């Protein structure tokens, strides 16, 4: 890749026009974009003493920071969250993941619900067995 002005090895792109430039012809913009042709002058050897106005819109080839972007964070440790709990909808990381697409909190609650259901079912079986054994014929 060569500088478009002198054909030496290019080290970067001009921020304004996007052309390749060497170290001698530009730091952030090339010399042509920094100085520019004077208004109304048709000769190409004349340059203005003042810089072009910088546009508010950044060049498309330059990386741009996203406005107010924060990566998704785990609700427990604030680490990078790659999963969403299907029960509560909160984001969680791999460290706070449980089975069946649940976070550890919801998995614990689901497990408690299962134990409660087993306890109620066992109690009902015991009541029915007691009633059957001690019922009068």
C-alpha positions in Angstrom: 0.0 0.0 0.0 1.4 3.4 -1.0 0.8 7.0 -0.1 -1.3 8.6 -2.8 0.9 11.8 -2.8 4.5 10.4 -2.9 4.0 6.6 -3.4 6.1 5.8 -0.3 4.8 3.1 2.1 1.5 4.2 3.7 1.1 4.0 7.4 -2.5 5.2 7.9 -5.6 6.6 6.3 -6.5 10.3 6.1 -9.3 10.9 8.6 -11.1 13.2 6.2 -10.8 11.7 2.7 -9.8 8.1 3.5 -6.8 8.0 1.2 -3.7 6.2 2.3 -0.8 8.5 3.5 2.7 8.1 4.7 4.2 9.6 7.9 5.4 12.7 6.0 2.0 13.6 4.5 -0.3 13.4 7.5 -0.8 12.6 11.1 -4.6 12.5 11.3 -5.5 14.1 7.9 -3.4 14.4 4.8 -1.8 17.7 3.7 -4.4 18.3 1.0 -7.3 17.9 3.4 -5.6 20.1 6.1 -4.8 23.0 3.8 -7.2 22.7 0.9 -7.4 24.8 -2.2 -8.3 28.4 -1.8 -11.9 29.3 -2.8 -12.2 30.6 -6.3 -8.6 29.7 -7.3 -8.3 27.2 -10.1 -4.6 26.7 -9.9 -3.7 23.5 -8.0 -0.4 24.9 -6.6 -2.2 27.4 -4.4 -3.2 26.3 -0.9 -5.2 28.1 1.8 -3.6 29.1 5.1 -6.6 28.0 7.1 -7.9 24.5 7.7 -11.1 23.1 6.2 -14.0 23.1 8.6 -14.3 19.8 10.3 -17.6 18.1 9.8 -19.6 16.8 12.7 -20.1 13.4 11.0 -17.2 11.1 11.4 -15.8 9.2 8.5 -17.4 5.8 7.9 -14.1 3.8 7.9 -13.1 5.0 11.4 -14.2 3.0 14.5 -16.8 5.0 16.4 -17.8 4.6 20.0 -21.4 3.6 20.6 -23.5 6.2 22.5 -24.3 5.1 26.0 -23.6 1.4 25.3 -22.9 -0.9 28.2 -22.5 -4.6 27.7 -25.0 -6.8 29.5 -24.1 -7.4 33.1 -24.8 -10.4 35.4 -27.3 -9.4 38.1 -25.1 -11.2 40.7 -21.5 -10.2 39.9 -21.8 -7.5 37.2 -19.6 -9.6 34.9 -20.4 -10.1 31.2 -23.8 -11.8 31.0 -24.4 -14.1 28.0 -27.6 -15.7 29.2 -31.2 -14.6 30.2 -33.1 -16.5 32.8 -36.4 -17.9 31.3 -38.2 -17.5 34.6 -37.3 -14.0 36.0 -35.8 -12.5 32.8 -32.6 -11.3 34.5 -29.2 -11.7 32.8 -26.6 -14.0 34.3 -23.1 -15.2 33.5 -21.8 -18.8 33.1 -20.7 -18.8 36.8 -24.2 -18.1 38.0 -26.0 -20.5 35.6 -28.0 -23.5 36.6 -29.9 -26.2 34.7 -32.8 -25.6 32.2 -31.9 -22.0 31.3 -32.4 -20.7 34.8 -30.2 -18.6 37.0 -29.1 -20.0 40.3 -31.7 -18.1 42.3 -34.6 -19.4 40.2 -33.2 -22.9 40.1 -33.1 -22.9 43.9 -36.7 -21.6 44.1 -37.8 -24.2 41.6 -36.1 -26.9 43.6 -37.8 -25.7 46.8 -41.1 -25.8 45.0 -40.5 -29.4 44.0 -39.7 -30.4 47.6 -42.8 -28.7 48.8 -44.9 -30.6 46.3 -43.3 -33.9 47.4 -44.0 -33.1 51.0 -47.6 -32.2 50.4 -48.1 -35.4 48.3 -46.5 -37.5 51.1 -48.7 -35.9 53.7 -51.8 -36.6 51.7 -50.8 -40.3 51.2 -50.2 -40.6 55.0 -53.6 -39.1 55.8 -55.3 -41.4 53.4 -53.4 -44.4 54.7 -54.3 -43.5 58.3 -57.9 -43.0 57.4 -58.1 -46.3 55.5 -56.4 -48.2 58.4 -58.5 -46.7 61.2 -61.8 -46.3 59.4 -64.8 -48.2 60.8 -66.1 -50.8 58.5 
